[in-house]
Amino acid sequence: KDIHMVAAHAADVARQLLLFSRKHPMEPVSLNLNRTIRNLSKMLHRLIGEDIKIETRLDDSLWMCQADRGTIEQVIMNLAVNARDAMQGGGKITIKTSNVEVDEEFCKSVPETRPGNYICLSISDTGIGINKEILEHIFEPFYSTKPAGKGTGLGLSVVYGIVKQHEGVIKVQSKIKKGTTFDIYLPGLLDDSAAEEGEELSLADLQGGGKRILVVEDEKTVREYVTKGLNKSGYDVYSAGNAEEALAVFKNKNGDFDLVVSDVVLPDTNGIELVDQLQLIRPQLRILLSSGYTDRKSQWTKIQDRGFRFLQKPYDLIDLLKAVKKEMNA
């Protein structure tokens, strides 16, 4: 359990740094923000503590938005933690959603917006407030109002970066001893019939039904984790530690595979070159690539150009199973 917590924390820090650099590849879906908030509710209550009340006011007719679920969850968590830290003696956090039709007049007061339909996420606290001098710098990277050793200074700059990635706008209002409110505006989707991608998937839906997968991963622990997880989910799985091994396994089975799950960076070549060779043998072969890199090693531009599905490391088993199922059904 402790190892898992440490690994999860390390993954979270890495993810924050990737998001701050804006190189983290997002996976936008039609997102129901109200559902996202409700799903986070239990975690938020554990994180915030018993001396702070969390109140939600969610608009039942809220539009969907096109957003990356994981990064939007991070925005909510970061702002909630900041709110908690501003209320050492207890208080209340209010999380509110609403539809907003932005007109020319609104754009004058918020110059970064354009006329259109937005959903607004507001997170308010009853804390100590932020003075005007500090307010001008709070979205700057590594700027922190917390004492030395408390916080990284990445929280609000990451929030700002995520909102910008979603073509949204973030506003902040604060009064000393009265509290602070962050308003986030994200472009809304008026088609209420749009289903949130993946929302209906259960573990039963993610079963493999005997489909055959080749896993190519040089890190032994990761390879064993992925292989075991896919096997238990009903897939027929073979594995290899490098491209040479993968080609041998593939040819030995006469290319009879439905999907290849491969790391992008391999000891003897890269994943893109490997899957090119495999698709020469079996053109209809499905491909899922993954990597923990965000620099040139990630080959991100080539992956996008080729239209390959991509899964950012670190990922958990559910993320993997969903990505595999989406690629199988594509």
Buried (B, 14 or more C-beta within 10 A) or exposed (E): EEEEEEEEEEBEEBBBBBBBEEEBBBBBBBBBBBBBBEEBEEEBBEBBEEEBEBEBEBBEEBBBBBBBBBBBBBBBBBBBBBBBBBBEEEBBBBBBBBBBEBEEEBBEEBEEBBEEBBBBBBBBBBBBBBEEEEBEEBBEBEEBBEEEEEBBBBBBBBBBBBBBBBEBBBBBBBEEEEBBBBBBBBBBBEEEEBEBBBEEBEEEEBBBEEBBBBBBBBEEEBBEBBBEBBBEBBBBBBBBBBBBBBBEBBEEEEBEBBBBBBBBBBEEBBBBBBBEEBBEEBEEBBBBBBBBBBEEEBBBEBBEEEEBBBBBBBBEBEBBBBBBBBBBEE
